[in-house]
Amino acid sequence: MKKLLFCVVIATILPLIGCKGKENAKPQSFKENPASDFSYTLTDDGKGVKITKYIGKSEKIIIPATIEGLPVLEVEKLADKDTEFGESSWNPFTESWVSPKCNDKITHIVFPDSVRKTGSSFIDNWEPLDLTHFVALEYIKLPAGIEEYERPKNKYYDIYYQSHSETLMNEVTGTPLKETYLPYVEYCDNLKTVIIPEGPTVIRSFDKNPLLEKVVLPSTVTFISEDAFYGCENLSEITIPESVSKICFTYMETNELGKSRSTTRAFEGTSLNLTTQTRLKELGYTGKF
């Protein structure tokens, strides 16, 4: 009887034990939050739902794919940032030092593949959803249907970056570089898992996430921003599909004298193994590790 009971216990426990490496490559299954956990409205084009705020109590935000029979297409805002925390940094737009606030409650965020954009318009540009300093966040799955757009001229942006946006080009396609509606996911002290499904071509900002160890990139990616994984000190492996033959890693900047320069630090301060470093160099990365 004891032996039978032992076997039953083992059979129950084993499926609950996960492999950390596989966890980064395969999304987990979660139960969607009810529509009542969100404030929402119609998108401007009337084709779907825009979530304007998360008002639920759960530490896991699993966004439903549909609400009231319509697809969830936009996420303007999620949980509030509620605790003073984080490093001070210089804001070039307000010309002042700011001390970011963080959210210390949300542990999981899962976007359905239907989501095409996050954030909202700001000045003359689009400001993506900001998940910076969500210090309890452990797991995030990004949407496959995220859209991109050509970066518009912006006088504030141009002043700070010395008008380089006029000549910003994707070195892979030879076309003007597109921006993405993906959220910022930075300075998340407990983030271990980032799921990037097939679909996005631009990898944006995942810098300063100290517990992130492994990232699997989709075969659709063509551009990695200059600070993408900067300072992810325990990041040891980036899996890049064989379908990716070249990636644009750099911003082409033009200063006031009309001189251009290429710059990147996408993987500086990481712990990438030599195999991953070799693969990135084959794809054109010239920055530091």
Number of C-alpha atoms within 10 A of each C-alpha: 6 7 8 8 10 11 12 11 11 10 11 10 10 9 8 8 7 9 8 12 12 10 16 22 18 15 17 11 8 12 10 14 16 13 16 11 16 22 15 19 15 16 15 9 7 10 12 20 24 25 23 19 16 22 13 17 11 14 15 20 25 21 25 19 17 15 19 9 9 13 18 27 24 25 26 20 20 22 19 15 18 12 14 11 16 15 11 11 11 11 11 13 10 9 8 10 12 13 13 15 17 21 21 17 18 19 19 19 17 21 20 20 20 18 25 19 22 26 21 16 10 9 9 12 15 17 17 20 19 18 21 25 27 28 22 18 26 20 21 22 21 20 23 18 18 21 19 17 12 11 16 14 13 14 14 16 17 13 13 11 15 17 20 22 20 16 14 19 19 19 18 14 13 9 11 16 22 17 19 22 24 25 20 20 23 23 23 25 18 18 25 21 25 24 21 22 20 16 16 24 21 24 22 21 20 24 26 25 25 19 17 26 23 22 21 18 21 21 17 15 21 20 24 21 20 23 20 25 26 24 22 25 20 17 23 18 19 19 15 18 13 7 10 14 13 18 21 22 29 25 22 18 20 19 12 11 7 11 9 14 12 12 14 21 20 27 26 20 18 23 18 21 13 11 12 16 19 12 14 20 12 13 16 14 21 16 16 13 15
